[in-house]
Amino acid sequence: MKPPAESLSILKDARWPWVASILACPVCQQDLPVKEGAAGVTCLGCGSVFGQVPETGVLDLRCPGPKTHVLSVRTGVVAFDDLLERVPKDPPRVTYGDSLPPRATAEFMSVIKDGVTSGGLVLEVGGGPGRYRAPILGLGLRFLITDYDSPGADILADAHALPFKTASADALLMQSVSQALENPFVAFREVARVVKKGGMVLGTADCCAVFASSFYNMTPWGLLSVLQASGLAPERLWLTKDALEFCGTNPGYPSLMKPILRALSRLSRLSLLTPRNLLRGRPSDPLVTAGSFAFIARKVE
């Protein structure tokens, strides 16, 4: 299936009829009625007005002001060491064989291809330039990119107040987003809200990043805690880069250090130099040395 041509504004895109049908006010969560030919949208519930970015034409559905969130979170419910032990830690089977843009992964594409039926809706949060746009549209799926400020997004939106109706999406993709969330408990609740029951959430978490406009660099336990509090059940976690390799590609380190760090990463993975052999009793789980890892979760409630 040939992907439709991109449009400067989602309001003029061929996808607009179904996009308009899933929109909800990010402030009060009421439906957003859209008039034919309108330059923006107005919420009839709270009166919030949302327009387009003048320079790009991108529809801006970010809250016009601060939003108060009230959360109820239970602690002490889960033994996270036991939960992490039970979750599979190998990547999913790759069934997607087409070429992909840089940083788009065959693992995520395979899970989406095998898990979302034709015509299903995939939302991407923090999609930036749209690296997954052509591959996902090529699967015959509906696809919509949100980002907080990227001109390459279809809609500007805040992950803490997503402008979509409850249970709209069959799957939601959030690659390299977790560390950029001001409050991950609020944002993951929003992610879980807009995904249908049984729907998937796919993403990555950088837990070894230097400061780069980030808030929380999640560990595997941290991610499991956020998922559990959001009604999302983890199905799989796997290492994408160990800490040394991650630091060896991070722009925060001097260029002369990067090849050294990457070489140390490769050295540490040699069979005779694993911590298990050199330091008896140390954990051998690859997530122990994770610099970044990927996850798949499913909405259970």
HUUR-V317038 format. One record per backbone hydrogen bond with DSSP energy under -1.0 kcal/mol. CO is the residue of the C=O (numbers start at 1). NH is the residue of the N-H. If there is no record, write none. Layout:
co=CO nh=NH
co=CO nh=NH
This chain:
co=9 nh=12
co=13 nh=16
co=15 nh=19
co=16 nh=20
co=17 nh=21
co=19 nh=22
co=22 nh=165
co=23 nh=32
co=25 nh=29
co=30 nh=25
co=35 nh=38
co=41 nh=50
co=43 nh=47
co=48 nh=43
co=50 nh=41
co=51 nh=60
co=53 nh=57
co=58 nh=53
co=59 nh=156
co=79 nh=83
co=80 nh=84
co=81 nh=85
co=82 nh=86
co=83 nh=87
co=88 nh=237
co=101 nh=104
co=105 nh=109
co=106 nh=110
co=107 nh=111
co=108 nh=112
co=109 nh=113
co=110 nh=114
co=111 nh=115
co=112 nh=116
co=117 nh=120
co=120 nh=142
co=121 nh=170
co=121 nh=171
co=122 nh=144
co=123 nh=173
co=124 nh=146
co=127 nh=130
co=130 nh=133
co=132 nh=136
co=133 nh=137
co=134 nh=138
co=136 nh=139
co=136 nh=141
co=137 nh=140
co=140 nh=119
co=142 nh=122
co=144 nh=124
co=145 nh=154
co=145 nh=155
co=146 nh=127
co=147 nh=157
co=150 nh=153
co=155 nh=147
co=156 nh=61
co=158 nh=161
co=162 nh=164
co=163 nh=24
co=169 nh=196
co=170 nh=200
co=171 nh=123
co=172 nh=202
co=173 nh=125
co=174 nh=204
co=177 nh=180
co=178 nh=181
co=179 nh=215
co=183 nh=187
co=184 nh=188
co=185 nh=189
co=186 nh=190
co=187 nh=191
co=188 nh=192
co=189 nh=193
co=190 nh=194
co=193 nh=167
co=194 nh=168
co=194 nh=169
co=196 nh=199
co=199 nh=299
co=200 nh=172
co=201 nh=297
co=202 nh=174
co=203 nh=295
co=205 nh=293
co=216 nh=218
co=219 nh=223
co=220 nh=224
co=221 nh=225
co=222 nh=226
co=223 nh=227
co=224 nh=228
co=225 nh=229
co=227 nh=232
co=231 nh=300
co=233 nh=298
co=236 nh=296
co=238 nh=294
co=241 nh=291
co=241 nh=292
co=242 nh=246
co=243 nh=247
co=244 nh=248
co=246 nh=249
co=250 nh=253
co=254 nh=257
co=254 nh=258
co=257 nh=261
co=258 nh=262
co=259 nh=263
co=260 nh=264
co=261 nh=265
co=262 nh=266
co=263 nh=267
co=264 nh=268
co=267 nh=270
co=270 nh=273
co=274 nh=277
co=274 nh=278
co=275 nh=279
co=279 nh=282
co=285 nh=288
co=286 nh=289
co=287 nh=290
co=289 nh=243
co=291 nh=207
co=291 nh=208
co=292 nh=240
co=292 nh=241
co=293 nh=205
co=294 nh=238
co=295 nh=203
co=296 nh=235
co=296 nh=236
co=297 nh=201
co=298 nh=233
co=299 nh=198
